[in-house]
Amino acid sequence: MRRGAWLWAQGWAVLPAGAVLAALILSVPLAEGLPDGRQRIVLLGIIAIGAPLAVLGHRAFGVPSVRRAVERERTAWAAREGWRYDGPARVAPELARLGRPHGRRDPVPEASMHGTWRGRPAFAQTWMLRSAVGSTRLPARREVVAVAARTGPTRLVVTSAGGMPVFAVIPAWAHRGRDDIRSLQPEGERRTLVHGDADSLARHGDAVRSAADARAELPYSVVVGEGLVMILAFDDPRGETVRDRLDFAARIAELVERR
């Protein structure tokens, strides 16, 4: 399984169709000298061959294939670490409020597992995200890990978008337009974007931001609140990445609890 497994899998939703379309376009000048009946046979033949190949390619390399690979790897990972593999799950309302990205409905957790990490209750999930009513965003998946922390009333998010639009990994509650949310923009060596209420920014913003700035990672957000430190990442469902992100979430939890 590769680092950008879900991104590659989503590509298989459009790549086969694009290949069939390209074959149809290229066949037009080649079939011009043929009688009309044979031209139709050529075009229908391309579609008849391309459509089943597209379906087979999607099953072998697309989202279903990656989902099966993630399920197998997490089942084995949970067994090694003394965790419990849960598979599909229901998202708690407070968790949905905390992490649901802008323009999306409540997530549908897949390949869920839970256990203890560094002495803290923890879990890892893949979120299947559907577009909200009125949104034109395509279905997507995000990788989520979280550990329990004494966050109190804190609600804070630090986002490292890595050149991508921040809405890919930023929770809806932090989106602009709310009067109670303040922002710290990237500047100088500060590569991250920070959102939170004034008290959360004053107490934890600098420490959490410094930890996030020092991290090399795919686009992600550190979300603090509701008794959790959550890492909401763009991709990479591999087991070693789950471990690394859990370690990172536990370090952030320690920072938050010191203040």
C-alpha positions, 0 to 999 in steps of 0.5 A: 500500500502506498502513501497516497493510496486513496488519491490513486484509488480515486484516480481509477474512477476517472482514468479508465473513462478517460482512456476509453474517450481518448481511444474513441477520439483517436479512432475517428481519423483511422476509421474515416475511410471505412464504410459507415457500418464498419465505423460503428463497429469499431466505435462500439468495439472500443466501448465493449472492450473498454467498459469491462476493463474499466470495471475490472481496473476499478475493482483491482486498483480503485477504492474497493481494492484499497479499502480491502487492503486497509481492512487487512492491514488494520486487522493485523495492526490491531492484533499486534498492538492489543487493539480491537478492530471494529470495521465500519462504525458510527461517528459520535455527534461530538466527534462529527462536530469537531472534525467534519470538514467544510462542505461535507456531511457527517463522516462515515467511519470505515476500517475503525480500530480502538485501543490505548496509546501512551496510556490514553484511549485512542482510535484510528479510522478512515472517514468517507466524506460525502458532499453537503447539500448544495456542494459539488465536491466529490466523495473523498476519504480522510485519515483520522487518529485521535487520543483522549486529552484533558482539553477543557473548553479549548477548541483549536485547529492548526492546519498545514495544507502543503499548498492544497486548499485548506478546506480539504482538511479544515473542520467546518467550525473553523471556516471563516464567517464565525465571529467567535473564531480568530485566525493566525495566518502563515508568516515567515517560518510559520507555515501553518494556519491556526483557528480558534477562540481568543482564549484557546489561541492565547493558551495553546496556539503557539505551542501546538503551532510550533509542534505542527510547523516542525512536522513533515506530513501530507496536508493535515489538521491538528484539532483540539477539543471535546476531550480529544486531540485529533489528526485529520489527514489528507491521505496515507492509511498505512500502519506505520503512519497510523503509529506516527500520527498517534505519537504526534497526537499524544505529544500534542495532548501532553502540551495541551495538558501542561497549560 
